[in-house]
Amino acid sequence: MSEIVLARIDDRLIHGQVMTSWVQYSGGNHIVIVDDFTAQDEFLKPILKMAVPVGIGLDIFNIEQGIEYLTKLEGGNKIIVLAKTPETFYNLIEGGVQLKEIIVGGMGASSNRSKFYKNISASNEERETFKKILDHGVKVTIQIIPAEKSVSADAILK
């Protein structure tokens, strides 16, 4: 049976750090991107597929498809779930996807976001979403790379 070995928020989705550090650290062999915009972008999807190393599977789903896939977990894959926002993970959880922990790795600055932790930014809505995720019993930590010590988002949100 497949299992989720890593759930990560990173607005860059697939990039060198994910491909090298996190794949090796988690033992993942299949990446599942859940993002409504990316799932519809016929230009971006093949580019993301090219960024994935040989031997690592990739699926790109919208939220509804992600819930469908991740609640069944058929096969024998070790799945890395990537999403750009905490809202996506909250929707997955509300849809029945079982997660123990979400690691926040990359949320860049924008006009509606302010500094959350070091170089990670979050809007007020995203902070509230993190609290809702925590209320579901899902641990939320901040960790850019596996070699770095993780920091509990719970402590930052208080």
DRENNULO-95361 format. One record per residue (C-alpha): residue number from 1; residue in one letter; x, y, z. Coordinates in steps of 0.5 Angstrom, whole numbers. Example, Ala and Ser with C-alpha at 12.3 -4.5 7.8 and 13.67 -1.06 7.14 Angstrom:
# DRENNULO-95361
ATOM | 1 | a | 25 | -9 | 16
ATOM | 2 | s | 27 | -2 | 14
END
This chain:
# DRENNULO-95361
ATOM | 1 | m | 0 | 0 | 0
ATOM | 2 | s | 3 | 7 | -2
ATOM | 3 | e | 4 | 12 | 4
ATOM | 4 | i | 5 | 19 | 4
ATOM | 5 | v | 12 | 20 | 7
ATOM | 6 | l | 13 | 28 | 6
ATOM | 7 | a | 8 | 33 | 6
ATOM | 8 | r | 11 | 40 | 4
ATOM | 9 | i | 9 | 47 | 2
ATOM | 10 | d | 13 | 50 | -3
ATOM | 11 | d | 11 | 56 | -8
ATOM | 12 | r | 16 | 53 | -12
ATOM | 13 | l | 14 | 46 | -12
ATOM | 14 | i | 19 | 42 | -16
ATOM | 15 | h | 26 | 45 | -15
ATOM | 16 | g | 33 | 43 | -14
ATOM | 17 | q | 33 | 42 | -6
ATOM | 18 | v | 26 | 38 | -7
ATOM | 19 | m | 30 | 34 | -12
ATOM | 20 | t | 36 | 32 | -8
ATOM | 21 | s | 35 | 33 | -1
ATOM | 22 | w | 28 | 32 | 1
ATOM | 23 | v | 27 | 26 | -4
ATOM | 24 | q | 33 | 23 | -1
ATOM | 25 | y | 31 | 24 | 6
ATOM | 26 | s | 24 | 22 | 5
ATOM | 27 | g | 25 | 16 | 1
ATOM | 28 | g | 20 | 18 | -3
ATOM | 29 | n | 19 | 15 | -10
ATOM | 30 | h | 13 | 19 | -13
ATOM | 31 | i | 11 | 26 | -13
ATOM | 32 | v | 4 | 29 | -12
ATOM | 33 | i | 3 | 36 | -14
ATOM | 34 | v | -4 | 39 | -12
ATOM | 35 | d | -5 | 45 | -14
ATOM | 36 | d | -11 | 48 | -18
ATOM | 37 | f | -7 | 53 | -23
ATOM | 38 | t | -2 | 48 | -24
ATOM | 39 | a | -6 | 42 | -26
ATOM | 40 | q | -9 | 47 | -31
ATOM | 41 | d | -3 | 49 | -34
ATOM | 42 | e | -1 | 45 | -40
ATOM | 43 | f | 5 | 49 | -41
ATOM | 44 | l | 8 | 48 | -34
ATOM | 45 | k | 6 | 41 | -33
ATOM | 46 | p | 11 | 38 | -38
ATOM | 47 | i | 17 | 43 | -35
ATOM | 48 | l | 15 | 40 | -28
ATOM | 49 | k | 16 | 33 | -31
ATOM | 50 | m | 22 | 34 | -34
ATOM | 51 | a | 25 | 37 | -27
ATOM | 52 | v | 24 | 30 | -24
ATOM | 53 | p | 29 | 25 | -24
ATOM | 54 | v | 29 | 18 | -28
ATOM | 55 | g | 26 | 13 | -23
ATOM | 56 | i | 21 | 18 | -19
ATOM | 57 | g | 14 | 19 | -21
ATOM | 58 | l | 10 | 25 | -22
ATOM | 59 | d | 2 | 26 | -22
ATOM | 60 | i | -1 | 33 | -22
ATOM | 61 | f | -8 | 34 | -19
ATOM | 62 | n | -13 | 40 | -18
ATOM | 63 | i | -15 | 39 | -11
ATOM | 64 | e | -21 | 35 | -12
ATOM | 65 | q | -17 | 30 | -16
ATOM | 66 | g | -12 | 30 | -10
ATOM | 67 | i | -17 | 28 | -5
ATOM | 68 | e | -19 | 22 | -10
ATOM | 69 | y | -12 | 20 | -11
ATOM | 70 | l | -9 | 21 | -4
ATOM | 71 | t | -15 | 18 | 0
ATOM | 72 | k | -14 | 11 | -4
ATOM | 73 | l | -7 | 11 | -4
ATOM | 74 | e | -6 | 4 | -8
ATOM | 75 | g | 0 | 1 | -10
ATOM | 76 | g | 7 | 1 | -7
ATOM | 77 | n | 9 | 8 | -7
ATOM | 78 | k | 12 | 13 | -2
ATOM | 79 | i | 9 | 19 | -4
ATOM | 80 | i | 11 | 26 | -3
ATOM | 81 | v | 6 | 31 | -3
ATOM | 82 | l | 7 | 38 | -5
ATOM | 83 | a | 3 | 44 | -5
ATOM | 84 | k | 4 | 52 | -6
ATOM | 85 | t | -1 | 54 | 0
ATOM | 86 | p | -3 | 52 | 7
ATOM | 87 | e | -10 | 52 | 4
ATOM | 88 | t | -9 | 47 | -1
ATOM | 89 | f | -7 | 42 | 5
ATOM | 90 | y | -13 | 44 | 9
ATOM | 91 | n | -18 | 42 | 3
ATOM | 92 | l | -14 | 36 | 3
ATOM | 93 | i | -15 | 34 | 10
ATOM | 94 | e | -22 | 37 | 10
ATOM | 95 | g | -23 | 32 | 4
ATOM | 96 | g | -21 | 26 | 8
ATOM | 97 | v | -13 | 26 | 7
ATOM | 98 | q | -9 | 23 | 13
ATOM | 99 | l | -3 | 27 | 14
ATOM | 100 | k | 1 | 27 | 21
ATOM | 101 | e | 6 | 33 | 19
ATOM | 102 | i | 6 | 39 | 14
ATOM | 103 | i | 13 | 42 | 13
ATOM | 104 | v | 13 | 49 | 11
ATOM | 105 | g | 19 | 50 | 6
ATOM | 106 | g | 18 | 56 | 2
ATOM | 107 | m | 13 | 61 | 2
ATOM | 108 | g | 15 | 68 | -1
ATOM | 109 | a | 14 | 75 | 0
ATOM | 110 | s | 8 | 78 | -3
ATOM | 111 | s | 4 | 84 | -2
ATOM | 112 | n | -1 | 81 | 2
ATOM | 113 | r | 4 | 77 | 6
ATOM | 114 | s | 9 | 79 | 12
ATOM | 115 | k | 15 | 76 | 15
ATOM | 116 | f | 13 | 69 | 19
ATOM | 117 | y | 19 | 66 | 20
ATOM | 118 | k | 26 | 68 | 17
ATOM | 119 | n | 25 | 68 | 10
ATOM | 120 | i | 18 | 65 | 10
ATOM | 121 | s | 12 | 70 | 9
ATOM | 122 | a | 5 | 69 | 10
ATOM | 123 | s | -2 | 73 | 10
ATOM | 124 | n | -7 | 73 | 16
ATOM | 125 | e | -11 | 68 | 12
ATOM | 126 | e | -5 | 63 | 11
ATOM | 127 | r | -4 | 64 | 19
ATOM | 128 | e | -11 | 62 | 21
ATOM | 129 | t | -11 | 56 | 16
ATOM | 130 | f | -5 | 54 | 19
ATOM | 131 | k | -9 | 54 | 26
ATOM | 132 | k | -14 | 50 | 23
ATOM | 133 | i | -9 | 45 | 21
ATOM | 134 | l | -7 | 45 | 28
ATOM | 135 | d | -14 | 44 | 30
ATOM | 136 | h | -14 | 38 | 26
ATOM | 137 | g | -8 | 35 | 30
ATOM | 138 | v | -3 | 35 | 24
ATOM | 139 | k | 3 | 38 | 26
ATOM | 140 | v | 6 | 44 | 22
ATOM | 141 | t | 13 | 45 | 22
ATOM | 142 | i | 18 | 50 | 19
ATOM | 143 | q | 24 | 47 | 15
ATOM | 144 | i | 28 | 49 | 9
ATOM | 145 | i | 32 | 43 | 8
ATOM | 146 | p | 33 | 36 | 12
ATOM | 147 | a | 39 | 38 | 15
ATOM | 148 | e | 36 | 44 | 19
ATOM | 149 | k | 33 | 43 | 25
ATOM | 150 | s | 25 | 44 | 25
ATOM | 151 | v | 21 | 49 | 28
ATOM | 152 | s | 14 | 48 | 31
ATOM | 153 | a | 9 | 53 | 27
ATOM | 154 | d | 5 | 52 | 33
ATOM | 155 | a | 10 | 56 | 37
ATOM | 156 | i | 10 | 62 | 32
ATOM | 157 | l | 3 | 63 | 31
ATOM | 158 | k | 1 | 64 | 39
END
